[in-house]
Each structure stands twice: as structure tokens, then as C-alpha cells.
Amino acid sequence: MNIVKLKTRVNNENNNISKEMVKMTLTKSNDQAFNTIPSYGIRELLSQIEEKRRASNITEKRVYSILLFELST
């Protein structure tokens, strides 16, 4: 997954979603947690995006279509 592309796409949808909000860092220490999908990092990321989505005019379907597209590339 290209986090830079994901940040850019989400920010283009809504400038209120900060770059830091969609930044996810995977280190060796949390690889095991990441293998249990969804990991805390992914849940936190989606939770923060959902909070901003509710405060904006972006539909849930649009946000998740962007996320799924970026995860699949």
C-alpha cells in the first residue's frame, strides 16, 4: 500500500483530513499485531477517518472505495 498516495487521495477529497491522520507506521515490534486483521493501527486509522467523514460531505462509500483501491494497488 502506498501511504503517500492514500494521503493524497483522501486529502483531495477533504482538506480537513490531515496527512498525519492517515499515516501508519509498521515496525518490527508491531508486525505480529498487524497480522491480526484488523490491527489496532488500522482500526485507529479508520476511526479517525470516519470522524472526519461524518463532519464533512464525503460519503462513507467514497471514503472506503478510496481505501480499498489504494490497499489493492
N, C-alpha and C positions, 0 to 999 in steps of 0.2 A: 504494500500500500504506500502510495506517495503522499505523505502528510502535507507537504508543501502544496501539492495540487488540491488536496482536500480543503486545506485552509483557504486557499484562493477561491475555490468554488463556493464554499459556504459564505465567505466574506462578500463575494459578489452578490449573493442572494440577500444578505442583510449585513450592513456595516456595523450593526450593534453586536454581532458575534465576533469576539476578539480572537486574534491569532492564538493567544495563549490558551484560550478555551478548548481549541481543538488540537493542541499539541499533546502528543502521547509519547513518552519515552520508555522504551523497553530495555531493561538492563538484565544482565545475567541473574541477578538476585530475584527478579520477579518473573522470570521465564516460566517457572512452574505454575504460578498463579495465572499467567496468560494462557497456559494450556487448558485451564478450566474455563471454558467459554460460557457465559461472558465473564471476563475478569473484572476486577474492581475498576481498573483503568478505563475499560470500555463502558462499563455501566456509568461511571462518573462523567465521561465524555458525553454520552447520550443524554444523561440527566441535565447537564448544563446546556446542551444544545436545545433540548426540549423546553427548558425555562425561557430561553430567548425566543424560541419559535412561538410560544404562547403569547409573548409580549409583542409580536410582530404580525405581519400579514402573510407570512410564509406558511404554506400548508404542511401538515405532517408528511403527507405523501411526497411532496417535493424534497423535503429535507432527507428523508430516508432513501429516496431514489438517487440523490447525490451520493449519500454514504455508500449505498450498495454498489453504485457504479465505480466509485473510487476503490472500494475494497476488492472489486473483481478485476481491476487492472493492475 
